[in-house]
């Protein structure tokens, strides 16, 4: 006989089957059982979108090379040591996973997520094996908790006593224990969902039970004080656990992690971010949005929308990245913070998550994916070193004149991440984002497919029995072709970025009647499709400046969506003066440009290709950019 709990899950699974036409397309091994509220467009499952040859696939391949390479036994060392099990002769790691580092064991959560995404998209057996080897060992660690002196379900690389110290105001070792727990939980959840691993499910539910038990004992006041220490995306992962299981207790637990001093001003559309650690805040906003989708409470939605608008309008650099020395500053303060320690990678990783979550509830403009494209193409793609076979990552992307990219965190230092002696948060988030490039190119609803990004890729829309292959060298070229395999009546909605002018769309070489093409909106093609139909999108590109909010005479230069960087052979601490009228493209087959800066000709290249040159990213500007478009189709 079914227990009450298993019967409830069986009912939820049945309801989910009914809702599948109006919920995320999924080939997940163990998909969520609760549909999200307020959502009007859905991402395709990893298994339904494949990257084709191009820069995004290159970044993905380098990340996967590392995921295959990294030694799981080394990554288990701090867990086994902490839970009083044999480390099996494994070598210790350095950096942020050193056995003495305060928040060791966060990196393993990033790895679990990246392995799960790798398997979910590509069916990669090595990634699956790496993930399941780790989860089996983590279950063993939890099973030894009594001997280790830990409460049931606890799991991490440091003692449970750090939580007691945090709750009593006595934690002084630099640990951010809830941040680590979030990373571990998120990784376990992804392995459960995308691989269907029972050990991941077991370990996650046990750890979540420990979270619920521990936080339930704390007063509201104590919990609010605890949250003054970075706690990652705890509300997000707990809300996701509710979607996965249908058990509302996880929503109750998630709500305990709503940090009032940060969220209340944002609910009222007030920018009080100055002085706050940026990457501590963004996961709180993501959590609020996930709670909106679970409850329908629009206060949560307002928090997410307002935080996104405030951040992108008043705190973002031209490349989309945010923060200096990991912190927010006064609204619109940009020109005074063009320093070495700008644009922490994790900030952009989390802003991309927030952005795609917001798009799912509002497709009225292209604003969300205009920002997504700008940040992904420039900052995130540019944070990985293309000369590194394992996809080494920079923590900061420097914006000071004459900078040479590659700078580690204040706590640890270094340049680019290494195989076993870094393990910074940005190393982990880079592995995640570079195994998830397929997750936002296309969205869909009951009768529409949204083309958000122009990446070489193939999407399978199972509900319509349709496959669409996108072929492009964008942004080297201004065009992209989408070929349809399959037939039927449905709508293709194509993002027309706000930065373009004179955009056009052809179907089988003919202009489309009845389709309005407006920058900043999605253009809708409504037709009965035939297999072999080709849609050609042309997005003419031109030069423009993106001025620092607080100083119009200081600006970055863009060509379409691409931020351009001055490429120099030596360093200089002085910001050059760029004569804008001299800008020109010097190649039709590559993104190569030139201009006159401070009396000398300088080559300009994309920010995402400037890993190994002395670069200048913001300029003192003189004159006006050339008129017209030079990137027509």
C-alpha positions in Angstrom: 0.0 0.0 0.0 1.2 3.4 -0.9 2.2 5.6 2.1 0.5 9.0 2.4 3.7 10.7 1.2 4.2 8.4 -1.8 0.6 8.8 -2.7 0.9 12.6 -2.7 3.9 12.4 -4.9 2.1 10.0 -7.3 -0.8 12.5 -7.6 1.7 15.3 -8.2 3.4 13.3 -10.9 0.1 12.7 -12.6 -0.8 16.4 -12.5 2.7 17.2 -13.9 2.0 15.0 -16.9 -1.1 17.0 -17.7 0.8 20.3 -17.4 3.8 19.3 -19.5 2.5 21.1 -22.6 2.6 24.4 -20.5 5.7 23.8 -18.5 9.4 23.5 -19.3 10.2 21.0 -22.1 12.1 18.3 -20.3 14.0 15.1 -20.8 15.3 15.4 -17.3 15.6 12.0 -15.6 13.7 13.2 -12.5 11.9 16.4 -13.4 10.2 18.8 -10.9 6.6 17.8 -9.9 5.3 21.4 -9.3 4.7 23.9 -12.1 5.9 27.4 -11.7 3.4 30.3 -11.2 3.5 33.5 -13.3 5.6 32.0 -16.1 4.8 32.6 -19.7 7.9 31.3 -21.5 10.0 28.3 -20.8 13.6 27.3 -21.4 14.3 24.1 -23.3 15.9 21.3 -21.4 19.6 20.8 -21.8 19.1 17.7 -23.8 17.1 19.5 -26.5 19.6 22.2 -27.4 23.1 21.4 -28.8 25.8 23.9 -29.5 27.5 23.8 -32.9 31.0 24.9 -33.8 31.8 28.4 -32.5 33.2 30.3 -29.6 30.6 29.2 -27.2 31.2 25.6 -28.0 35.0 26.2 -27.6 34.5 27.6 -24.1 32.3 24.6 -23.3 34.8 22.1 -24.6 37.6 23.6 -22.5 35.4 23.4 -19.4 34.5 19.8 -20.1 38.1 18.9 -20.6 38.7 20.0 -17.0 35.6 18.2 -15.7 37.0 15.0 -17.2 40.5 15.7 -15.8 39.8 16.7 -12.2 40.4 13.9 -9.6 37.3 13.1 -7.6 39.3 11.5 -4.8 41.2 14.8 -4.3 37.9 16.7 -4.2 36.6 14.3 -1.6 39.5 14.8 0.8 38.1 17.6 2.9 34.7 15.9 3.2 36.2 12.6 4.3 38.6 14.3 6.7 35.8 16.3 8.3 33.5 13.3 8.6 36.2 11.2 10.1 36.6 8.8 7.2 39.8 7.6 5.5 41.0 10.0 2.8 42.2 6.9 0.9 45.6 8.4 0.3 44.3 11.2 -1.8 46.4 14.3 -2.3 45.2 17.5 -0.7 44.2 20.6 -2.8 45.4 24.1 -2.4 43.6 27.5 -2.6 40.0 27.7 -1.5 39.9 23.9 -1.0 43.0 23.6 1.2 42.1 21.5 4.3 42.8 24.7 6.4 40.8 27.1 4.3 37.7 28.3 6.1 35.0 27.7 3.4 36.6 24.6 1.8 34.2 22.2 0.0 32.2 24.9 -1.9 33.9 24.0 -5.1 32.5 20.5 -5.1 29.0 21.8 -5.5 30.0 23.8 -8.6 31.6 20.6 -10.0 28.5 18.5 -9.3 26.4 21.1 -11.2 28.8 21.3 -14.1 29.0 17.5 -14.4 25.2 17.2 -14.3 24.8 19.9 -17.0 27.5 18.2 -19.1 25.6 14.9 -18.9 22.2 16.5 -19.3 23.2 18.1 -22.6 25.7 15.7 -24.1 25.0 12.4 -22.4 28.7 12.4 -21.4 29.5 9.2 -19.6 32.6 10.6 -17.9 30.8 13.5 -16.4 28.1 11.2 -15.1 30.7 8.8 -13.6 32.5 11.7 -11.9 29.3 13.0 -10.4 28.0 9.7 -9.2 31.3 8.7 -7.7 31.3 11.9 -5.6 27.6 11.5 -4.5 28.2 7.9 -3.4 31.1 9.1 -1.2 29.1 12.0 0.2 26.3 9.6 1.4 29.0 7.6 3.1 30.2 10.8 4.8 26.7 11.6 6.1 26.4 8.0 7.3 29.4 8.6 9.6 28.0 11.7 11.2 27.4 10.2 14.6 31.0 9.1 14.9 32.1 12.5 13.7 29.9 14.3 16.3 27.6 15.9 13.7 23.9 16.0 13.6 22.0 13.8 11.1 22.2 15.0 7.6 25.1 17.5 8.0 27.5 17.6 5.1 30.5 19.8 4.5 34.3 20.1 4.6 34.3 22.0 8.0 33.0 21.3 11.4 29.3 21.9 12.3 30.5 24.0 15.2 31.1 26.9 12.7 27.3 27.3 12.5 27.1 27.5 16.3 29.8 30.2 16.2 27.9 32.0 13.5 24.6 32.0 15.4 26.2 33.3 18.6 28.3 36.0 16.9 31.6 34.3 17.5 32.6 33.2 14.1 35.9 34.9 13.3 37.8 32.5 11.0 36.4 34.0 7.8 34.0 31.1 7.0 30.7 31.7 5.1 29.2 28.4 6.1 25.7 28.8 4.6 27.3 29.9 1.3 29.0 26.5 1.2 25.9 24.6 2.1 24.0 26.2 -0.8 26.7 25.2 -3.3 26.6 21.6 -2.1 22.8 21.4 -2.1 22.5 23.0 -5.6 25.1 20.5 -7.0 23.3 17.6 -5.4 19.9 18.8 -6.8 21.3 19.1 -10.3 22.8 15.6 -10.2 19.4 14.3 -9.0 17.5 16.1 -11.7 19.8 15.7 -14.7 21.3 12.3 -14.0 18.6 10.7 -11.8 21.1 9.7 -9.2 19.6 8.2 -6.0 22.6 9.0 -3.9 22.3 12.7 -4.8 18.6 12.6 -3.9 19.4 10.9 -0.6 22.2 13.2 0.4 20.3 16.3 -0.6 17.1 15.5 1.3 19.2 14.6 4.4 21.1 17.8 4.2 17.9 19.9 3.6 16.4 18.2 6.6 19.4 19.3 8.7 18.9 22.9 7.3 15.3 22.9 8.3 15.9 21.5 11.8 18.8 23.9 12.5 17.1 27.1 11.3 13.7 26.3 12.8 15.3 26.7 16.3 16.5 30.2 15.6 14.5 33.3 16.4 13.6 35.7 13.5 16.0 38.2 15.0 18.9 35.7 15.2 18.3 34.5 11.7 18.4 38.1 10.3 21.7 38.6 12.1 23.0 35.3 10.7 22.3 36.6 7.2 24.7 39.5 7.6 27.2 36.8 6.7 27.1 35.6 3.0 24.7 32.7 2.6 24.7 32.1 -1.1 21.4 31.1 -2.8 19.8 29.2 0.2 16.3 30.5 -0.6 16.7 29.6 -4.2 17.8 26.0 -3.7 15.1 25.4 -1.0 12.4 26.8 -3.4 13.8 24.6 -6.1 13.5 21.6 -3.7 9.9 22.5 -3.2 9.4 22.4 -7.0 11.2 19.1 -7.2 9.3 17.3 -4.3 6.0 19.2 -3.8 6.8 19.4 -0.1 5.8 22.9 1.2 8.1 22.6 4.2 11.0 23.6 1.9 9.2 26.9 1.1 8.8 27.5 4.8 12.5 26.9 5.2 13.4 29.1 2.2 11.4 32.0 3.7 13.7 32.0 6.8 16.5 33.1 4.5 14.7 36.3 3.3 17.1 39.0 4.3 14.8 41.9 5.2 17.4 44.7 5.4 18.3 44.1 1.8 15.0 42.9 0.3 12.7 45.5 1.8 14.3 48.6 0.2 14.3 46.8 -3.2 10.6 45.9 -2.8 10.1 49.7 -2.5 12.4 50.3 -5.5 15.1 52.0 -3.4 18.8 51.7 -4.3 20.6 51.1 -1.0 23.3 48.9 -2.4 26.2 51.2 -1.8 28.9 49.4 0.3 27.3 46.0 0.0 29.2 42.9 -1.2 27.7 42.4 -4.6 27.8 38.6 -5.0 26.2 38.2 -1.6 23.1 40.2 -2.7 22.3 38.8 -6.2 21.5 35.3 -5.0 19.0 36.8 -2.6 17.2 38.4 -5.5 17.2 35.1 -7.5 15.8 33.4 -4.4 13.0 36.0 -4.2 12.1 35.3 -7.8 12.0 31.6 -7.3 9.8 32.2 -4.2 7.5 34.3 -6.4 7.2 31.4 -8.9 6.4 29.1 -6.0 3.8 31.3 -4.2 2.6 33.9 -6.6 3.4 36.7 -4.1 4.2 39.7 -6.2 6.3 41.3 -3.6 9.0 38.8 -4.5 8.6 39.6 -8.2 9.0 43.3 -7.4 12.2 42.7 -5.5 13.7 40.8 -8.5 12.5 43.3 -11.1 13.7 46.3 -9.2 17.0 44.8 -8.2 17.7 43.9 -11.9 16.7 47.4 -13.2 18.7 49.2 -10.5 21.8 47.1 -11.0 21.9 47.1 -14.8 21.1 50.8 -15.1 23.1 52.3 -12.3 25.9 49.8 -11.4 26.9 48.0 -14.6 30.0 48.6 -16.6 29.8 48.6 -20.4 30.7 44.9 -20.6 27.7 44.1 -18.3 29.9 43.2 -15.3 29.4 44.9 -12.0 31.3 45.6 -8.7 34.7 47.0 -7.8 36.7 45.2 -5.1 33.6 42.9 -5.0 31.3 45.7 -3.7 28.6 48.0 -5.0 29.3 51.7 -4.9 27.1 54.8 -5.1 24.5 54.7 -8.0 26.1 55.6 -11.3 29.6 55.7 -9.9 31.6 54.2 -12.8 34.5 56.4 -13.9 36.1 56.5 -10.5 36.2 52.7 -10.3 38.0 51.7 -13.4 40.6 49.7 -11.4 42.3 46.3 -11.3 39.7 44.5 -9.2 36.6 45.1 -11.3 33.8 42.8 -12.5 34.0 39.7 -10.4 33.0 36.8 -12.6 30.5 35.4 -10.1 28.5 38.6 -10.2 27.8 38.2 -13.9 27.2 34.5 -13.5 24.4 35.3 -11.0 23.1 38.3 -13.0 22.6 36.0 -16.0 20.6 33.6 -13.8 18.4 36.5 -12.6 18.0 37.8 -16.1 16.8 34.5 -17.6 14.4 33.9 -14.7 12.9 37.4 -15.3 12.5 36.8 -19.0 10.3 33.8 -18.3 7.7 36.1 -16.7 8.0 39.0 -19.2 8.8 38.9 -22.9 7.4 42.3 -23.7 10.8 43.8 -24.6 14.3 42.6 -25.5 15.8 44.4 -22.5 16.5 41.2 -20.6 18.3 39.4 -23.4 20.0 42.5 -24.6 21.7 42.7 -21.2 22.2 38.9 -21.2 23.9 39.0 -24.6 26.1 41.9 -23.6 27.3 40.3 -20.3 27.7 36.8 -21.7 29.5 37.8 -24.9 31.8 40.3 -23.3 32.5 39.6 -19.7 31.7 35.9 -19.2 33.1 34.5 -22.4 36.1 36.8 -22.0 36.8 35.6 -18.5 38.0 32.2 -19.8 41.5 31.9 -21.2 41.3 30.4 -24.7 45.0 29.3 -24.4 44.2 27.1 -21.5 43.1 23.6 -22.4 41.2 23.4 -19.0 39.5 26.8 -19.4 41.4 28.7 -16.7 39.4 31.6 -15.4 40.1 35.1 -14.1 38.4 36.2 -10.9 38.4 39.9 -11.8 38.4 41.5 -15.3 40.5 44.6 -14.9 39.4 47.9 -16.4 42.3 50.1 -15.5 44.3 51.5 -18.4 47.1 49.2 -19.6 45.8 46.2 -17.8 46.8 42.6 -18.5 43.9 40.3 -17.8 44.1 37.6 -15.2 43.7 38.5 -11.5 42.8 36.3 -8.6 40.9 37.3 -5.5 42.3 39.4 -2.6 42.2 36.2 -0.5 44.5 34.0 -2.5 45.8 36.1 -5.3 47.2 34.7 -8.5 46.3 35.4 -12.1 44.3 32.7 -13.9 42.8 29.7 -12.0 44.9 26.5 -11.9 44.0 22.9 -11.8 44.4 22.3 -8.0 45.6 25.4 -6.2 42.8 27.9 -6.8 39.2 26.7 -6.5 37.9 30.2 -6.2 34.1 30.8 -6.4 34.7 32.2 -9.9 36.5 29.1 -11.0 33.4 27.1 -10.0 30.9 29.5 -11.6 32.9 29.5 -14.8 32.6 25.7 -15.0 28.9 26.1 -14.5 28.2 28.8 -17.0 30.4 27.3 -19.7 28.4 24.1 -19.5 25.1 25.9 -19.7 25.4 28.0 -22.9 22.6 26.1 -24.4 20.1 26.9 -21.7 18.9 30.3 -22.9 19.4 30.5 -26.7 15.7 29.5 -27.2 12.6 29.7 -25.1 9.1 28.5 -26.0 5.4 28.6 -25.0 2.4 26.7 -26.2 2.7 28.0 -29.8 5.8 30.2 -30.0 9.6 29.7 -30.0 11.7 32.6 -29.0 15.2 33.1 -30.5 17.0 35.0 -27.8 20.6 34.6 -28.9 22.5 34.2 -32.1 24.7 31.2 -31.4 25.4 28.2 -33.7 23.1 25.6 -32.3 20.3 23.1 -32.9 17.1 23.0 -30.9 14.6 20.1 -30.9 11.0 21.3 -30.1 9.5 17.9 -29.3 6.0 19.2 -28.7 5.9 20.4 -32.3 8.0 17.7 -33.8 10.3 20.4 -35.1 14.0 20.9 -35.2 15.7 24.3 -35.9 19.3 24.7 -36.8 20.9 28.1 -36.4 24.0 28.7 -38.6 26.0 31.9 -38.0 29.4 33.5 -37.4 27.7 36.3 -35.4 29.0 38.7 -34.2 31.7 38.5 -36.8 28.9 38.7 -39.3 25.6 40.5 -38.8 23.4 37.7 -40.0 22.1 34.4 -38.8 20.1 31.7 -40.6 17.6 29.4 -39.0 16.5 26.3 -40.9 13.4 24.5 -40.0 13.1 20.7 -40.2 9.5 19.6 -39.7 6.2 21.3 -40.4 3.2 22.9 -38.7 1.6 26.2 -37.7 3.4 28.1 -35.0 5.2 31.4 -34.4 8.9 32.2 -34.4 9.8 35.2 -32.3 13.2 36.7 -33.0 14.9 39.2 -30.7 15.7 42.5 -32.5 18.3 44.1 -30.2 17.9 47.7 -29.1 21.4 48.5 -30.5 20.6 47.7 -34.1 19.1 49.8 -36.9 17.6 48.7 -40.2 17.2 45.1 -39.2 15.5 42.7 -41.7 14.1 39.2 -41.7 13.7 37.1 -44.8 11.9 33.7 -45.1 13.2 31.7 -48.1 14.8 34.8 -49.4 11.6 36.9 -49.3 10.6 39.7 -47.0 7.9 38.7 -44.5 4.6 40.5 -44.8 2.8 41.4 -41.6 5.9 41.2 -39.4 6.9 44.3 -37.5 10.6 44.7 -37.0 11.4 47.2 -34.2 14.6 47.4 -32.2 14.0 46.5 -28.6 11.1 44.1 -29.5 10.6 40.5 -30.6 9.6 40.2 -34.3 6.9 37.6 -34.8 6.8 35.4 -37.9 3.4 33.6 -38.0 3.1 30.9 -40.7 2.5 27.4 -41.5 6.0 26.0 -41.8 7.4 23.5 -44.2 10.5 21.4 -43.7 13.4 23.2 -45.3 12.2 26.7 -44.6 15.0 29.2 -44.0 14.8 32.4 -41.9 17.6 34.9 -42.4 18.0 37.5 -39.8 20.1 40.6 -40.5 21.2 42.9 -37.6 23.3 45.7 -39.0 26.1 46.8 -36.6 27.6 50.2 -36.1 30.0 52.0 -33.7 28.6 53.6 -30.6 29.9 54.8 -27.3 28.7 53.7 -23.9 29.6 56.5 -21.6 30.3 56.2 -17.9 27.1 57.2 -16.1 28.9 59.8 -14.0 31.2 61.2 -16.7 30.1 61.5 -20.3 33.6 62.3 -21.6 34.7 58.8 -20.5 33.3 55.9 -22.5 33.7 52.4 -23.8 33.3 51.8 -27.6 31.0 49.1 -28.9 30.4 47.6 -32.3 27.0 46.1 -32.3 26.9 44.0 -29.1 30.7 43.8 -28.9 32.8 46.0 -26.6 36.0 46.9 -28.2 39.4 46.9 -26.4 42.5 48.8 -27.4 45.3 46.3 -27.9 48.7 47.5 -26.8 52.2 45.9 -26.5 53.0 47.5 -23.2 51.3 48.8 -20.1 50.4 52.4 -19.5 48.6 54.0 -16.5 47.1 56.8 -18.5 43.7 56.7 -20.2 44.2 57.5 -23.9 42.0 60.0 -25.8 40.3 58.3 -28.6 39.3 60.3 -31.7 36.0 58.6 -32.5 35.8 59.7 -36.1 38.9 57.6 -36.9 37.3 54.3 -36.0 37.1 51.8 -38.8 36.7 48.1 -39.3 39.8 46.6 -40.9 38.7 43.1 -41.7 35.5 41.6 -43.1 36.3 38.1 -41.8 37.3 39.0 -38.2 36.5 41.5 -35.6 39.5 43.8 -36.2 39.4 47.5 -36.0 41.6 50.6 -35.7 41.5 54.1 -34.5 43.6 57.0 -33.4 44.2 57.4 -29.7 46.4 60.1 -28.2 48.1 60.6 -31.6 48.9 57.0 -32.5 47.1 54.3 -34.4 45.8 51.6 -32.1 44.3 48.2 -33.0 41.0 47.4 -31.4 39.7 43.9 -30.7 36.7 42.4 -28.9 36.9 42.5 -25.1 36.3 38.7 -25.2 39.5 38.2 -27.1 41.8 40.4 -25.1 43.1 37.9 -22.6 46.8 38.3 -23.5 47.3 41.9 -24.5 47.7 45.1 -22.5 44.3 46.6 -23.0 42.4 49.8 -22.7 38.7 49.5 -22.2 37.4 53.0 -21.4 38.6 56.1 -23.2 38.6 59.8 -22.9 36.6 60.4 -26.1 36.8 63.2 -28.7 34.4 63.9 -31.5 31.7 61.5 -32.8 31.7 57.9 -34.2 31.4 57.5 -37.9 27.8 57.6 -39.1 26.0 54.7 -40.8 26.4 50.9 -40.4 29.5 49.1 -41.5 28.2 45.7 -40.4 25.4 45.2 -42.9 24.5 41.8 -44.3 
